[in-house]
Amino acid sequence: MTSQSTGLAPAGAGVSLGSAASRARMVSGLEEAGDLAAGPVRDALLALAREVLMPQAYVRRSAPDEMPPVWELLDWARAEDREELRELLHSGGSVPVQHAGEAILGRVRARGRGVR
């Protein structure tokens, strides 16, 4: 279910204990690397579910040297996308959330070719 005005899932929709565990692992990794210390940023990273901020993200489905690349939009509103999206959002890497200047709100899950 999404909000008609924003196209986003309501805060907390589908957020699970797995998300809290993923946030804790991410924070622990940042602390071990010396990139995060106690304080409000650490507290926010533990408290705020990333899938609420980024309910959709792209994942590459082609080999690194394949051109044009194949990208697939993962959507938290789809139960079958949640585990992979959760892993992507807490991986510590870049999270591609927009493709070719498209509007961020109101997107439909899709797969496509194109240059990022």
MODELLER restraints for C-alpha pairs under 7 A, 6 or more apart:
rsr = mdl.restraints
at = mdl.atoms
rsr.add(forms.Gaussian(group=physical.xy_distance, feature=features.Distance(at['CA:1:A'], at['CA:9:A']), mean=6.04, stdev=0.5))
rsr.add(forms.Gaussian(group=physical.xy_distance, feature=features.Distance(at['CA:1:A'], at['CA:77:A']), mean=6.83, stdev=0.5))
rsr.add(forms.Gaussian(group=physical.xy_distance, feature=features.Distance(at['CA:2:A'], at['CA:8:A']), mean=5.06, stdev=0.5))
rsr.add(forms.Gaussian(group=physical.xy_distance, feature=features.Distance(at['CA:2:A'], at['CA:9:A']), mean=4.35, stdev=0.5))
rsr.add(forms.Gaussian(group=physical.xy_distance, feature=features.Distance(at['CA:2:A'], at['CA:10:A']), mean=6.30, stdev=0.5))
rsr.add(forms.Gaussian(group=physical.xy_distance, feature=features.Distance(at['CA:3:A'], at['CA:9:A']), mean=6.18, stdev=0.5))
rsr.add(forms.Gaussian(group=physical.xy_distance, feature=features.Distance(at['CA:3:A'], at['CA:10:A']), mean=6.49, stdev=0.5))
rsr.add(forms.Gaussian(group=physical.xy_distance, feature=features.Distance(at['CA:6:A'], at['CA:105:A']), mean=6.44, stdev=0.5))
rsr.add(forms.Gaussian(group=physical.xy_distance, feature=features.Distance(at['CA:7:A'], at['CA:105:A']), mean=5.54, stdev=0.5))
rsr.add(forms.Gaussian(group=physical.xy_distance, feature=features.Distance(at['CA:7:A'], at['CA:106:A']), mean=4.94, stdev=0.5))
rsr.add(forms.Gaussian(group=physical.xy_distance, feature=features.Distance(at['CA:8:A'], at['CA:55:A']), mean=6.98, stdev=0.5))
rsr.add(forms.Gaussian(group=physical.xy_distance, feature=features.Distance(at['CA:9:A'], at['CA:77:A']), mean=6.67, stdev=0.5))
rsr.add(forms.Gaussian(group=physical.xy_distance, feature=features.Distance(at['CA:11:A'], at['CA:52:A']), mean=5.83, stdev=0.5))
rsr.add(forms.Gaussian(group=physical.xy_distance, feature=features.Distance(at['CA:12:A'], at['CA:52:A']), mean=6.81, stdev=0.5))
rsr.add(forms.Gaussian(group=physical.xy_distance, feature=features.Distance(at['CA:19:A'], at['CA:49:A']), mean=6.68, stdev=0.5))
rsr.add(forms.Gaussian(group=physical.xy_distance, feature=features.Distance(at['CA:19:A'], at['CA:86:A']), mean=6.84, stdev=0.5))
rsr.add(forms.Gaussian(group=physical.xy_distance, feature=features.Distance(at['CA:22:A'], at['CA:90:A']), mean=6.30, stdev=0.5))
rsr.add(forms.Gaussian(group=physical.xy_distance, feature=features.Distance(at['CA:23:A'], at['CA:45:A']), mean=6.79, stdev=0.5))
rsr.add(forms.Gaussian(group=physical.xy_distance, feature=features.Distance(at['CA:23:A'], at['CA:46:A']), mean=5.58, stdev=0.5))
rsr.add(forms.Gaussian(group=physical.xy_distance, feature=features.Distance(at['CA:23:A'], at['CA:90:A']), mean=6.65, stdev=0.5))
rsr.add(forms.Gaussian(group=physical.xy_distance, feature=features.Distance(at['CA:24:A'], at['CA:46:A']), mean=6.14, stdev=0.5))
rsr.add(forms.Gaussian(group=physical.xy_distance, feature=features.Distance(at['CA:26:A'], at['CA:90:A']), mean=5.93, stdev=0.5))
rsr.add(forms.Gaussian(group=physical.xy_distance, feature=features.Distance(at['CA:27:A'], at['CA:45:A']), mean=6.95, stdev=0.5))
rsr.add(forms.Gaussian(group=physical.xy_distance, feature=features.Distance(at['CA:27:A'], at['CA:46:A']), mean=6.98, stdev=0.5))
rsr.add(forms.Gaussian(group=physical.xy_distance, feature=features.Distance(at['CA:30:A'], at['CA:36:A']), mean=5.40, stdev=0.5))
rsr.add(forms.Gaussian(group=physical.xy_distance, feature=features.Distance(at['CA:31:A'], at['CA:37:A']), mean=6.22, stdev=0.5))
rsr.add(forms.Gaussian(group=physical.xy_distance, feature=features.Distance(at['CA:36:A'], at['CA:42:A']), mean=6.77, stdev=0.5))
rsr.add(forms.Gaussian(group=physical.xy_distance, feature=features.Distance(at['CA:50:A'], at['CA:89:A']), mean=6.59, stdev=0.5))
rsr.add(forms.Gaussian(group=physical.xy_distance, feature=features.Distance(at['CA:51:A'], at['CA:76:A']), mean=6.90, stdev=0.5))
rsr.add(forms.Gaussian(group=physical.xy_distance, feature=features.Distance(at['CA:55:A'], at['CA:75:A']), mean=6.01, stdev=0.5))
rsr.add(forms.Gaussian(group=physical.xy_distance, feature=features.Distance(at['CA:55:A'], at['CA:76:A']), mean=5.10, stdev=0.5))
rsr.add(forms.Gaussian(group=physical.xy_distance, feature=features.Distance(at['CA:56:A'], at['CA:73:A']), mean=6.66, stdev=0.5))
rsr.add(forms.Gaussian(group=physical.xy_distance, feature=features.Distance(at['CA:56:A'], at['CA:74:A']), mean=5.45, stdev=0.5))
rsr.add(forms.Gaussian(group=physical.xy_distance, feature=features.Distance(at['CA:56:A'], at['CA:75:A']), mean=4.53, stdev=0.5))
rsr.add(forms.Gaussian(group=physical.xy_distance, feature=features.Distance(at['CA:56:A'], at['CA:76:A']), mean=6.14, stdev=0.5))
rsr.add(forms.Gaussian(group=physical.xy_distance, feature=features.Distance(at['CA:56:A'], at['CA:97:A']), mean=6.55, stdev=0.5))
rsr.add(forms.Gaussian(group=physical.xy_distance, feature=features.Distance(at['CA:57:A'], at['CA:73:A']), mean=5.63, stdev=0.5))
rsr.add(forms.Gaussian(group=physical.xy_distance, feature=features.Distance(at['CA:57:A'], at['CA:74:A']), mean=5.40, stdev=0.5))
rsr.add(forms.Gaussian(group=physical.xy_distance, feature=features.Distance(at['CA:57:A'], at['CA:75:A']), mean=6.92, stdev=0.5))
rsr.add(forms.Gaussian(group=physical.xy_distance, feature=features.Distance(at['CA:57:A'], at['CA:95:A']), mean=6.55, stdev=0.5))
rsr.add(forms.Gaussian(group=physical.xy_distance, feature=features.Distance(at['CA:57:A'], at['CA:96:A']), mean=5.71, stdev=0.5))
rsr.add(forms.Gaussian(group=physical.xy_distance, feature=features.Distance(at['CA:57:A'], at['CA:97:A']), mean=4.45, stdev=0.5))
rsr.add(forms.Gaussian(group=physical.xy_distance, feature=features.Distance(at['CA:58:A'], at['CA:71:A']), mean=6.10, stdev=0.5))
rsr.add(forms.Gaussian(group=physical.xy_distance, feature=features.Distance(at['CA:58:A'], at['CA:72:A']), mean=5.35, stdev=0.5))
rsr.add(forms.Gaussian(group=physical.xy_distance, feature=features.Distance(at['CA:58:A'], at['CA:73:A']), mean=4.41, stdev=0.5))
rsr.add(forms.Gaussian(group=physical.xy_distance, feature=features.Distance(at['CA:58:A'], at['CA:74:A']), mean=5.92, stdev=0.5))
rsr.add(forms.Gaussian(group=physical.xy_distance, feature=features.Distance(at['CA:58:A'], at['CA:96:A']), mean=5.36, stdev=0.5))
rsr.add(forms.Gaussian(group=physical.xy_distance, feature=features.Distance(at['CA:58:A'], at['CA:97:A']), mean=5.84, stdev=0.5))
rsr.add(forms.Gaussian(group=physical.xy_distance, feature=features.Distance(at['CA:59:A'], at['CA:71:A']), mean=5.62, stdev=0.5))
rsr.add(forms.Gaussian(group=physical.xy_distance, feature=features.Distance(at['CA:59:A'], at['CA:72:A']), mean=5.37, stdev=0.5))
rsr.add(forms.Gaussian(group=physical.xy_distance, feature=features.Distance(at['CA:59:A'], at['CA:73:A']), mean=6.51, stdev=0.5))
rsr.add(forms.Gaussian(group=physical.xy_distance, feature=features.Distance(at['CA:60:A'], at['CA:70:A']), mean=5.87, stdev=0.5))
rsr.add(forms.Gaussian(group=physical.xy_distance, feature=features.Distance(at['CA:60:A'], at['CA:71:A']), mean=4.54, stdev=0.5))
rsr.add(forms.Gaussian(group=physical.xy_distance, feature=features.Distance(at['CA:60:A'], at['CA:72:A']), mean=6.39, stdev=0.5))
rsr.add(forms.Gaussian(group=physical.xy_distance, feature=features.Distance(at['CA:61:A'], at['CA:70:A']), mean=5.26, stdev=0.5))
rsr.add(forms.Gaussian(group=physical.xy_distance, feature=features.Distance(at['CA:61:A'], at['CA:71:A']), mean=5.62, stdev=0.5))
rsr.add(forms.Gaussian(group=physical.xy_distance, feature=features.Distance(at['CA:61:A'], at['CA:72:A']), mean=6.69, stdev=0.5))
rsr.add(forms.Gaussian(group=physical.xy_distance, feature=features.Distance(at['CA:62:A'], at['CA:69:A']), mean=5.74, stdev=0.5))
rsr.add(forms.Gaussian(group=physical.xy_distance, feature=features.Distance(at['CA:62:A'], at['CA:70:A']), mean=5.23, stdev=0.5))
rsr.add(forms.Gaussian(group=physical.xy_distance, feature=features.Distance(at['CA:68:A'], at['CA:113:A']), mean=5.80, stdev=0.5))
rsr.add(forms.Gaussian(group=physical.xy_distance, feature=features.Distance(at['CA:68:A'], at['CA:114:A']), mean=5.30, stdev=0.5))
rsr.add(forms.Gaussian(group=physical.xy_distance, feature=features.Distance(at['CA:68:A'], at['CA:115:A']), mean=5.92, stdev=0.5))
rsr.add(forms.Gaussian(group=physical.xy_distance, feature=features.Distance(at['CA:69:A'], at['CA:113:A']), mean=5.46, stdev=0.5))
rsr.add(forms.Gaussian(group=physical.xy_distance, feature=features.Distance(at['CA:69:A'], at['CA:114:A']), mean=5.81, stdev=0.5))
rsr.add(forms.Gaussian(group=physical.xy_distance, feature=features.Distance(at['CA:69:A'], at['CA:115:A']), mean=6.49, stdev=0.5))
rsr.add(forms.Gaussian(group=physical.xy_distance, feature=features.Distance(at['CA:70:A'], at['CA:111:A']), mean=6.95, stdev=0.5))
rsr.add(forms.Gaussian(group=physical.xy_distance, feature=features.Distance(at['CA:70:A'], at['CA:112:A']), mean=5.44, stdev=0.5))
rsr.add(forms.Gaussian(group=physical.xy_distance, feature=features.Distance(at['CA:70:A'], at['CA:113:A']), mean=4.41, stdev=0.5))
rsr.add(forms.Gaussian(group=physical.xy_distance, feature=features.Distance(at['CA:70:A'], at['CA:114:A']), mean=6.69, stdev=0.5))
rsr.add(forms.Gaussian(group=physical.xy_distance, feature=features.Distance(at['CA:71:A'], at['CA:111:A']), mean=5.56, stdev=0.5))
rsr.add(forms.Gaussian(group=physical.xy_distance, feature=features.Distance(at['CA:71:A'], at['CA:112:A']), mean=5.40, stdev=0.5))
rsr.add(forms.Gaussian(group=physical.xy_distance, feature=features.Distance(at['CA:71:A'], at['CA:113:A']), mean=6.15, stdev=0.5))
rsr.add(forms.Gaussian(group=physical.xy_distance, feature=features.Distance(at['CA:72:A'], at['CA:110:A']), mean=5.73, stdev=0.5))
rsr.add(forms.Gaussian(group=physical.xy_distance, feature=features.Distance(at['CA:72:A'], at['CA:111:A']), mean=4.06, stdev=0.5))
rsr.add(forms.Gaussian(group=physical.xy_distance, feature=features.Distance(at['CA:72:A'], at['CA:112:A']), mean=6.41, stdev=0.5))
rsr.add(forms.Gaussian(group=physical.xy_distance, feature=features.Distance(at['CA:73:A'], at['CA:109:A']), mean=5.21, stdev=0.5))
rsr.add(forms.Gaussian(group=physical.xy_distance, feature=features.Distance(at['CA:73:A'], at['CA:110:A']), mean=5.43, stdev=0.5))
rsr.add(forms.Gaussian(group=physical.xy_distance, feature=features.Distance(at['CA:73:A'], at['CA:111:A']), mean=6.27, stdev=0.5))
rsr.add(forms.Gaussian(group=physical.xy_distance, feature=features.Distance(at['CA:74:A'], at['CA:81:A']), mean=5.76, stdev=0.5))
rsr.add(forms.Gaussian(group=physical.xy_distance, feature=features.Distance(at['CA:74:A'], at['CA:85:A']), mean=6.33, stdev=0.5))
rsr.add(forms.Gaussian(group=physical.xy_distance, feature=features.Distance(at['CA:74:A'], at['CA:109:A']), mean=6.34, stdev=0.5))
rsr.add(forms.Gaussian(group=physical.xy_distance, feature=features.Distance(at['CA:75:A'], at['CA:81:A']), mean=6.03, stdev=0.5))
rsr.add(forms.Gaussian(group=physical.xy_distance, feature=features.Distance(at['CA:75:A'], at['CA:109:A']), mean=6.36, stdev=0.5))
rsr.add(forms.Gaussian(group=physical.xy_distance, feature=features.Distance(at['CA:76:A'], at['CA:82:A']), mean=5.30, stdev=0.5))
rsr.add(forms.Gaussian(group=physical.xy_distance, feature=features.Distance(at['CA:88:A'], at['CA:95:A']), mean=6.91, stdev=0.5))
rsr.add(forms.Gaussian(group=physical.xy_distance, feature=features.Distance(at['CA:89:A'], at['CA:95:A']), mean=6.51, stdev=0.5))
rsr.add(forms.Gaussian(group=physical.xy_distance, feature=features.Distance(at['CA:98:A'], at['CA:104:A']), mean=6.39, stdev=0.5))
rsr.add(forms.Gaussian(group=physical.xy_distance, feature=features.Distance(at['CA:99:A'], at['CA:116:A']), mean=6.44, stdev=0.5))
rsr.add(forms.Gaussian(group=physical.xy_distance, feature=features.Distance(at['CA:100:A'], at['CA:116:A']), mean=6.55, stdev=0.5))
